[in-house]
Amino acid sequence: MSAQIPEAAFHLFDGKDFAHLSIPRKDGSIQTVVIWIARDGQELIVNSAEGRAWPANLRRSGGATVSVHNAANPYEFVSVTCTLAGDTNESADDQIDALAKKYMDVDEYPFRQEGEQRVTFRLAPVRVTHWGAN
């Protein structure tokens, strides 16, 4: 089963609005983190560092829900339930730098920690709700 993100919602992923990523923990409770996000066609792209809790929870569960609220129009949001389409460390440093450019207008991610290994996740939509578009 798959779904399509409507073109009218693309700006929520392509702009600077923050996303909320919600993932089930091992005990069934929900972990929600605020993240930067990008889009490659219909797939959503997120990035983290290896060793953090939410990447482990995402890999274990195989999916998550991503929501983005339009800061300029508080009545518009998109919620996308996704399956994990893949993850890689390859080019993950470049991807976090691209997100830093998008969100902070800097050329390099300024919060990189010594020895940290970045990971990029690709999420494929299976259910989409977009509400409040003009």
N, C-alpha and C positions, 0 to 999 in steps of 0.2 A: 504494500500500500504506500502511495506517495501523494503528495500534495504540491501545489505550486504557490509560491509567494506572488501575490498580484503586483504588477508593475507599479501601481499606485502606492505600494508600501516600500518600494526599493529605497526611497530617500531616507527612511528610518535607519536602514543599515549602512547607507552610503554617507550619511552625515555624521555629526559629532554627538548624537544622542547616545547615552550610555545604555548598555543592555543589562538585563538581569538573567542570569543562568541558574536554573533550578534543577537540582539533581537529587535523586533519592540516595540517602546514606545506607550503609549496611543494615542499620536498625530500623529502616523504613521512614525515619524522619527526613525532612527535606532540607537540603543545604542550598542556600541562594547566595550567589556572589554577583557583585557588580563588575562588569567587564567592558573592555573595548571589543568591538566587533567589526567584521568586514563581510563582504559578500562576493562570491565568485559564481556568477549565474544564479542558480537556485540554492547553491550550498552556502551555508554560513561558516565563517572562518573565525576561530577564537584561538588565543595563545596563552600559555602559562609557563611556569617553570616546573620541571620534574621534581617530584618529592612533595608537592603540595597536595592537600586533601582532595580538592575538587577534581583534578585530573584522574586520580585513582578512582573516585566515585563514578566519574563519567565512563571510564573504561570498564568498570565492573558492571554498571547498569546498562551500558550500551545505548543510552539516550538521555535526553534532557529536554526541558522547555526553555525557550529563549523568549523574553519579552522586551520590547523597546517602546518607551513612552516618548511622544513628541513634546519636547520642552517648550516649543513655540505654540503648540496647540494642545492643551492638556486633555482634550477630549479625543485625541487620536492615539491609538496604540496598535501594535501588532504582537501577537503571541504565536509562536511556532513550536510545536512539539516535533522533536527531531530524533533521528537515529544517528548513532555515531558511524559516519561513513569512512573514517580513517584518521590516523594520527601519524605524525612524523617529526623527527628532530631536524631533518634536512631542511635547510633554508628558514628554520624557525627564528633565528636571530634577525634575518632580513625582514621577516614578516612582522616581528614586534617593532622593529625600527619603522616600518611603513605605518603601523598603527600609531606610533608615537608622533610621526609626522602629521597624520590625520587629526589626532586628538589634541596635540600640544604644539604643533608646528615646529618641532625640533627634528634634527636629522638622525639622532640616535636615541634609543630608549634610555632615559636617564636613571632608571631605578635598577639597572642590572646589578646583580650581586656576584661577587667573586666566585668563580667555579660553577655558576648556575648553568644548567642546560635547558634551553627553551624547547617547547613542544607546540606544534600547531595541530589543531583538531578541525576536521571538516564534518559538518552536521548537515544531514539531508532532511528536508521537511516531510512530515507525514500528516500533519494537521495544522491548518493556518486559520487564524482569526485576525481580521484587520477591521478596525472600527474607527469611525470619526474622521475619515479623510474628507477634505473639502471637495 
